[in-house]
Structure formats: C-alpha cells, structure tokens
Amino acid sequence: MGQTSIYSRLVHMTGAWSTAYGPFVLRSALQPIFRRISDDVLDVYAFQGLVRAERNEEPYPPSQFFPLVEPQDLASVDSLLRSIHILNVGSLNRARSGVFVSFQPQLYIEPAAMRLELDRIRLAGHEVALQPDRIVCDINANAGESRLIANAIRQLRQAGFRISISNYEASETSVEVVRRHKPDFVRFDGDWVRDYMHNTAGFALLKVIVRQLRDDGIDPIFERLEEGWQVELCSDLGVTLLQGYALARPELAPTNFNEMFPEASFSPTADDAPSAGGTQPWRATGARPAAAQPNPTRPGRVFGKRGSTS
C-alpha cells in the first residue's frame, strides 16, 4: 500500500466511514466506555473503536484477519482503522465523548513514519471536530521494547493525545510500564479482573491496586464486564470507568448510541451531577458471588436500553 492521501482509501456510505484491504471490507464497531457519575447514574465517557472485517459478506474475526495482512502493509492498515474509528465517533456529534484507538509503537519506528501518523490522527480528529485531548491512544502493556513505547508515548503526548495502557494484570512488565510512563488510563485485562473479583482476597488486592493508580492520577478502566454484579462491585472498588456487555455491546457504525444513551446534562453549580433532564440511570441485574460481597447490594434504577449484538 502506497503513501497516498489516507482519504483516498476511505469510504463514507450510509452514515459511516469504512475502508478496505484487498478483498476485505473493514468497518468500525464502537463500544461505549461509561463513567459512573453517582451510585446509579452512568454517562458515556468515550467509545472504543473495534475493527470488523468481512470478505464476500463473510465475517473474519481480527485474529483471522490480521495474519492475512502483509507485513509491509500493517502500518497502513493500522492507520486506516484508527482513522475510521475517529471519524465515526466524531460523527456522533457528542459534546464530550472521546475515542480510544489502538496504537502499536513497533509499526512506527522511523521518525518520518511517526510524524506522518501523528498528522493523520490530527487530520481525522480535525475533520469531525474532535480535539486531540479527546483522542486516547491505547498501547498494549506487553507491546515490546520499552524504548519504543517511551518514544511513542512522548510524541503522542506532545501532539496533545492522551495515553492508555491496556491488558494490565499487575505483572512485573505491566507494572513497570505504568510506573515509568504514568498514562492517563489503565485498562485492566478482563479475564484477570474476573478471576480476582470472585474471592475476598482477590477483591482486596484489586482495591489496593485501584487506589494506588488513582493516587497517581491514573484512571483505571474495568472492561469485559458481563454481569450486573461485576458492575456493582466496581463501585466498591472505586472504579468509575466501565465497559462490557452488561452495559452495552459493540455496534457497527453508524450506531444507535445517541438514542440509547443521550449525553447527560450537568448542573453548572455541581461537578459530575446530572440535572433532571440528563441521562437516565442504569440498573445492574444479577447476584454477586457470596465470597465477593464486601457491602450489601445497592438498589438501582433503569438506565436506557441494552445494545444489540454486532
């Protein structure tokens, strides 16, 4: 794939941006990340961009699609996907919501390649009025050489973007990455979190880790929350950024999220307090495991509709 204008490889149809690679059509699926405003009120804080690939209308999971991409094309495909995610989130015209997009430092080793990619991210954001601080570049905690990660984070921050470290599981490697780079967000590995939520000792450890991150000014994100009791436990843990099927499933752009989860209206005299006309609260359903009940389950109220499977 050549270095022509990135927009020459983007398509805007039926209200959404998409792209292609060879015989594959590549589309955005967006999944909300919610912020807990109060005990029973959540608002969409950002959307994570997820690729959906299909060939002859047959879906290809990312684990099957990416091995088919030629090594010399990986950076271009990565850039195209990031662009359509940013454009599709910006097209929702929400006043505050941001977008989380994957960034792979190992694909942009050369300074010229990194500068070009920073320009492309800025251009996509400018096209849909997303300021750089609403674009979060998500880097895998196990992305590889620390020097490459450090260089990428430094340049992304200089460009005004925010940083997230994903797949965090308190391993020696991920702890060191977070300690050294102080990202804005840490996205916990969903399987690891669920294992620790199921017992009292694990819950206590999670609480300590979350408190340490928040003391360092880092927002923890718990993802892949699949049951209501897991969402409720996040409140006890002090985690306010939440994502998972228990809240909303990914939807192909253009999504129905504006109708399902309209932006909350906030009182100008109170921080993080929704006005009477704001987002309707969400109610968690399901029971907690007996071993993981540090506090009684809180009552809740209904928050919008559930998302549909993409």
HELIX and SHEET records of a PDB file:
HELIX    1   1 ILE A    6  ARG A    9  5                                   4    
HELIX    2   2 PRO A   62  PHE A   65  1                                   4    
HELIX    3   3 PHE A   66  LEU A   68  5                                   3    
HELIX    4   4 PRO A   71  ASP A   73  5                                   3    
HELIX    5   5 LEU A   74  GLY A   90  1                                  17    
HELIX    6   6 PRO A  105  LEU A  107  5                                   3    
HELIX    7   7 PRO A  111  GLU A  127  1                                  17    
HELIX    8   8 PRO A  132  ARG A  134  5                                   3    
HELIX    9   9 SER A  146  GLN A  158  1                                  13    
HELIX   10  10 GLU A  172  HIS A  181  1                                  10    
HELIX   11  11 GLY A  190  MET A  197  1                                   8    
HELIX   12  12 THR A  200  ASP A  215  1                                  16    
HELIX   13  13 GLY A  228  LEU A  237  1                                  10    
HELIX   14  14 PHE A  257  MET A  260  1                                   4    
HELIX   15  15 ALA A  290  ALA A  292  5                                   3    
SHEET    1   A 5 LEU A  10  MET A  13  0                                        
SHEET    2   A 5 ALA A  16  TYR A  21 -1                                        
SHEET    3   A 5 PHE A  24  SER A  38 -1                                        
SHEET    4   A 5 VAL A  41  ARG A  55 -1                                        
SHEET    5   A 5 GLU A  58  TYR A  60 -1                                        
SHEET    1   B 9 LEU A  10  MET A  13  0                                        
SHEET    2   B 9 ALA A  16  TYR A  21 -1                                        
SHEET    3   B 9 PHE A  24  SER A  38 -1                                        
SHEET    4   B 9 LEU A 241  LEU A 242 -1                                        
SHEET    5   B 9 ASP A 219  PHE A 222  1                                        
SHEET    6   B 9 PHE A 185  PHE A 188  1                                        
SHEET    7   B 9 ARG A 162  TYR A 168  1                                        
SHEET    8   B 9 ILE A 135  ASN A 140  1                                        
SHEET    9   B 9 GLY A  98  SER A 102  1                                        
SHEET    1   C 4 LEU A  10  MET A  13  0                                        
SHEET    2   C 4 ALA A  16  TYR A  21 -1                                        
SHEET    3   C 4 PHE A  24  SER A  38 -1                                        
SHEET    4   C 4 GLU A 251  LEU A 252 -1                                        
END                                                                             
